[in-house]
Amino acid sequence: MAQIVKRAYKYRFHPTPEQASELARTFGCVRYVYNKALEARTRAYTAEGRKVSYVETSAMLTAWKRTEGLEFLFEVSSVPLQQALRHLQAAFANFFARRAKYPTFKSKRRSRASAEYTRSAFRWRDGRLTLAKMDAPLDIVWSRPLPEGAQPSTVTVSKDAAGRWFVSLLVEETIRPLEPVDAAVGVDAGITSLLTLSTGEKITNPKHERRDRRRLVRAQRALARTAKGSNNRAEARLKVARVHARITDRRRDFLHKLTTRLVRENQTVVIEDLTVRNLVGNHNPARAASDASWRELRSMLEYKTAWYGRDLVVIDRWFPSSRLCSNCGAVREAMPLGVRTWRCACGAVHDRDVNAAKNILAAGLAER
């Protein structure tokens, strides 16, 4: 049965100098309002034990605009400022529900520069997008078409550390489930191989970070030699950011293609509930684990299986997938990471990762 989902389509665009200046002011005001509201809510919570609501912060924003020295808040659209307060409200809701850590202040250098516009703050006409406070539409690079007849409900404009401008259009789209298939697959995440499937196939880890490591090291060394606050330092920092952006883009593209393939070919996908944080905290596999981006892979599998009528089963992280013999069910007491193949007492010889993937599939199917 088809379902209507909200889906974001992200594109690059090239602003005019006037548009870039307007957006830069908007980003600064959004960051200022978010941090000022966070400061006020933190003060009320720590000093009085009182929770401040979104409505109260909205009233604060109105008062700030009338304060001497803060008139610049009137120069930009009010909608992105209100959206910043809503995002802060959501951050506090997640904190009090113990789904996230306490909200942190936005940094000009470390935080992503972005602003969110709702329908009242942009005009969408004949495939052309014009934001509030702007006279001309954005010059968007339409790398892929929007769904026919789509009307954006929210527009998010951002600028990454590499100096690239992006616009994300949130639209409602009708997605039809894929035709059911009989196949099911167990997936074992690894470092030597990115994934090992219960079919015996091993998907090589592209190691995008390693492939660009030399270029990244050169850029970082050049940055370290520059003087703080100089123009050369700003240019060197941009070069480092561009290398990181290249790595991130290639990794995300590979993961999208891989997860789409897994979802198309299998009715059920079974994975482990990996403790990525622990692996990244361990110095030895940390770099490889970060480069593999397992958390992003799982996130893609979650929403794609939901969209296309597939099943994603996540088994317990303590399941002994590597130590369990998929032939007779015997469990070994220990299995050091260096052991890649092993022989069970029943005589079966196992590839560590393939055996783990088979056990993951069996455990997942047993849970259904």
C-alpha positions in Angstrom: 0.0 0.0 0.0 1.4 3.4 -1.0 2.2 5.8 1.7 2.7 9.6 1.8 6.0 10.5 3.4 7.9 13.8 4.0 11.1 13.7 2.1 13.9 16.3 1.8 15.5 17.0 -1.6 18.9 18.8 -1.3 20.5 20.8 -4.0 23.4 23.1 -4.4 22.8 26.7 -5.4 24.9 29.8 -6.3 23.8 33.0 -4.5 24.4 36.4 -5.8 26.6 38.7 -3.6 23.4 40.3 -2.3 21.8 37.0 -1.5 24.9 35.7 0.2 25.1 38.8 2.3 21.4 38.5 3.3 21.8 34.8 4.2 25.0 35.5 6.2 23.1 38.0 8.3 20.3 35.6 8.7 22.6 32.8 9.8 24.2 35.1 12.4 20.8 36.2 13.8 19.6 32.6 14.0 22.7 31.6 15.9 22.4 34.7 18.2 18.7 34.1 19.0 19.3 30.4 19.6 22.2 31.0 22.0 20.4 33.9 23.8 17.3 31.7 24.3 19.4 28.8 25.5 21.2 31.1 28.0 17.8 32.3 29.3 16.4 28.8 29.7 19.6 27.5 31.3 19.5 30.4 33.8 15.9 29.7 34.7 16.5 26.0 35.0 19.6 26.2 37.2 18.6 29.1 39.4 14.9 28.4 39.8 14.4 24.9 38.6 11.9 26.3 36.2 11.3 25.1 32.6 10.8 27.8 30.1 8.4 27.1 27.2 8.6 28.0 23.6 5.9 30.6 24.0 8.0 32.4 26.7 11.1 32.4 24.4 9.0 33.8 21.6 7.9 36.7 23.8 11.6 37.2 24.8 12.4 37.5 21.1 9.8 40.2 20.6 11.4 42.1 23.6 14.9 41.6 22.2 14.0 43.2 18.9 12.9 46.3 20.8 16.1 46.5 22.8 18.7 49.1 22.0 21.6 47.5 20.1 19.6 44.5 18.9 17.8 46.3 16.0 19.7 44.1 13.6 17.2 41.3 14.4 14.6 43.3 12.4 16.8 43.3 9.3 16.2 39.6 8.5 13.1 37.5 8.1 11.4 36.7 11.5 10.5 33.1 10.4 14.1 31.6 10.7 14.4 33.2 14.1 11.1 31.6 15.3 12.2 28.3 13.8 15.5 28.5 15.8 13.4 28.7 19.0 11.3 25.7 17.9 14.5 23.7 17.3 15.7 24.7 20.8 12.3 23.6 22.2 12.8 20.2 20.5 16.3 19.9 21.8 15.1 20.4 25.4 12.2 18.0 24.8 14.7 15.3 23.8 16.9 16.1 26.8 14.1 15.8 29.3 13.0 12.6 27.6 16.6 11.3 28.0 17.0 10.9 24.2 19.8 13.4 23.9 22.4 15.4 25.9 21.8 18.9 27.2 21.6 21.5 24.3 24.9 23.3 23.6 25.6 26.7 22.3 26.1 27.2 18.5 29.6 28.2 17.5 30.2 30.4 14.5 33.1 28.2 13.4 32.0 24.7 14.4 28.3 24.7 13.9 26.6 24.4 10.6 25.3 27.7 9.3 21.7 27.3 8.4 18.3 28.9 8.4 14.8 27.4 8.1 12.0 29.0 6.2 8.3 27.9 6.4 5.7 28.6 3.7 5.0 32.2 4.8 8.7 33.1 4.3 9.3 31.9 0.7 7.6 31.9 -2.7 7.5 28.8 -4.9 6.3 29.5 -8.4 6.9 27.6 -11.6 9.9 25.7 -10.1 11.6 28.9 -8.9 12.3 29.6 -5.2 12.4 33.1 -3.8 13.2 33.6 -0.1 11.9 36.4 2.2 13.8 39.7 2.0 15.1 38.7 -1.5 14.0 40.1 -4.9 15.3 37.3 -7.1 15.0 33.5 -7.0 17.9 31.3 -6.0 20.1 29.9 -8.8 19.6 26.2 -7.9 21.4 23.4 -9.6 18.6 20.9 -10.2 20.6 17.7 -10.1 17.4 15.6 -9.9 13.8 16.5 -10.4 11.3 17.1 -7.6 8.3 14.8 -7.6 5.6 16.0 -10.0 3.4 18.6 -8.5 5.4 18.8 -5.3 5.0 21.9 -3.2 7.7 22.5 -0.6 6.4 23.0 3.0 9.8 23.9 4.5 13.0 25.2 3.0 16.3 25.0 4.8 19.3 27.0 3.5 22.8 26.1 4.7 26.5 26.7 4.0 29.1 24.1 4.8 32.6 24.5 6.0 33.9 24.1 2.4 31.9 27.2 1.3 29.2 25.4 -0.6 25.6 26.6 -0.5 22.7 24.1 -0.2 19.0 24.3 -0.2 16.8 21.5 1.2 13.2 21.3 0.1 10.8 19.3 2.3 8.0 17.9 0.2 5.3 15.3 0.6 5.8 12.3 -1.7 3.8 9.2 -2.4 6.1 6.1 -2.2 4.9 2.7 -3.3 6.3 -0.4 -1.7 8.5 -2.8 -3.7 7.2 -6.1 -4.9 7.7 -8.7 -2.2 10.6 -11.1 -2.5 11.5 -14.3 -0.7 15.1 -13.4 0.0 16.4 -12.5 3.5 20.0 -11.5 4.4 22.1 -11.3 7.5 24.6 -8.4 7.6 27.8 -8.5 9.7 29.6 -5.1 9.9 33.3 -5.2 9.9 36.5 -3.3 9.4 38.5 -5.4 6.9 35.3 -5.8 4.9 32.6 -3.1 5.3 29.9 -5.7 5.3 29.8 -9.5 5.1 26.5 -11.0 3.9 25.0 -14.3 5.0 25.3 -15.3 1.3 29.1 -15.3 1.7 29.5 -12.0 -0.2 32.0 -9.6 1.2 31.6 -5.9 0.5 35.0 -4.2 0.5 35.4 -1.1 2.7 36.2 1.7 0.2 38.1 3.5 3.0 37.4 6.9 1.5 39.3 8.7 4.3 42.4 6.6 3.8 42.4 7.2 0.0 42.4 11.0 0.6 44.6 10.9 3.8 47.7 12.2 2.0 45.9 15.1 0.6 44.2 15.7 4.0 47.5 15.6 5.8 49.1 18.1 3.4 46.2 20.5 3.8 46.3 20.2 7.6 50.1 20.8 7.8 49.7 23.8 5.6 47.0 25.1 8.0 49.2 24.5 11.0 51.9 26.7 9.5 49.7 29.8 9.0 49.2 32.6 11.5 46.0 32.8 13.5 43.6 35.4 12.1 45.4 35.7 8.8 43.9 35.5 5.4 46.2 32.6 4.6 44.8 30.7 7.5 41.2 31.2 6.3 42.2 29.9 2.9 44.1 26.9 4.3 41.1 26.1 6.6 38.9 26.1 3.5 41.2 23.7 1.7 41.0 21.3 4.7 37.2 21.6 4.7 37.0 20.8 1.0 39.0 17.6 1.5 36.7 16.5 4.3 33.6 17.4 2.2 35.0 15.2 -0.7 35.4 12.3 1.7 31.9 12.7 3.2 30.2 13.0 -0.2 31.8 9.9 -1.6 31.1 7.9 1.5 27.4 9.0 1.6 27.0 8.2 -2.1 28.5 4.7 -1.6 26.2 4.0 1.4 23.1 5.1 -0.5 23.8 2.8 -3.4 24.7 -0.1 -1.0 21.6 0.2 1.2 19.3 0.7 -1.8 20.6 -2.6 -3.2 20.1 -4.5 0.0 16.6 -3.2 0.4 15.7 -4.0 -3.2 17.1 -7.5 -3.2 15.8 -8.7 0.2 12.5 -8.7 2.0 14.2 -9.0 5.4 17.5 -7.4 6.4 19.0 -8.4 9.8 21.7 -6.4 11.5 23.4 -6.2 14.9 22.8 -3.4 17.3 26.4 -2.2 17.1 28.0 0.0 19.8 29.7 2.3 17.5 30.6 4.7 20.3 32.6 2.1 22.1 34.5 1.1 18.9 35.3 4.8 18.1 36.5 5.1 21.7 38.9 2.3 21.1 42.1 3.7 19.5 42.9 0.8 17.3 39.7 0.4 15.2 38.5 4.0 15.7 39.6 5.4 12.4 38.4 2.5 10.4 35.0 2.5 12.3 34.5 6.2 11.7 35.4 5.8 8.0 32.9 2.9 7.7 30.1 5.2 9.1 28.0 2.3 10.4 25.6 4.6 12.2 24.7 6.3 8.9 24.3 3.0 7.2 21.9 1.8 9.8 19.9 5.0 9.6 19.6 4.6 5.8 18.4 1.0 6.2 15.8 2.0 8.8 14.0 4.6 6.7 14.4 2.8 3.3 12.9 -0.5 4.7 10.0 1.5 6.2 9.4 3.3 2.9 9.5 0.3 0.6 7.7 -2.3 2.7 10.7 -4.3 3.8 11.6 -5.6 7.3 14.6 -4.5 9.3 15.4 -6.7 12.3 18.0 -5.6 14.8 19.4 -8.3 17.1 20.9 -7.8 20.5 24.5 -6.5 20.6 25.5 -9.3 23.0 24.4 -12.1 20.7 27.6 -14.2 20.2 27.4 -14.2 16.4 31.2 -14.7 15.9 31.6 -17.4 18.5 28.6 -19.4 17.6 29.0 -22.3 15.1 26.3 -21.9 12.4 26.6 -25.7 11.7 26.1 -27.3 15.2 25.3 -24.4 17.5 28.3 -24.8 19.8 29.6 -21.6 21.3 33.3 -20.9 21.7 34.5 -19.2 25.0 36.7 -16.6 23.3 37.3 -15.2 19.8 40.1 -12.6 19.6 39.8 -10.1 16.8 42.9 -11.6 15.1 41.2 -14.9 14.5 39.7 -14.7 11.0 39.0 -18.5 10.4 38.3 -21.2 13.0 37.4 -24.9 13.2 34.6 -26.1 15.4 34.6 -29.4 17.3 32.0 -30.7 14.8 34.6 -30.3 12.0 33.1 -27.3 10.3 35.6 -24.6 9.3 34.3 -21.1 9.4 35.2 -17.7 8.0 34.6 -15.6 11.0 32.6 -12.9 9.3 30.5 -15.2 7.0 29.7 -17.4 10.0 28.6 -14.3 12.0 26.4 -13.1 9.2 24.7 -16.5 9.0 24.1 -16.5 12.7 22.7 -13.0 12.6 20.3 -14.0 9.9 19.1 -17.1 11.8 18.7 -15.1 15.0 16.7 -12.4 13.2 14.4 -14.8 11.5 13.8 -16.5 14.8 12.6 -13.2 16.4 10.0 -12.5 13.7 
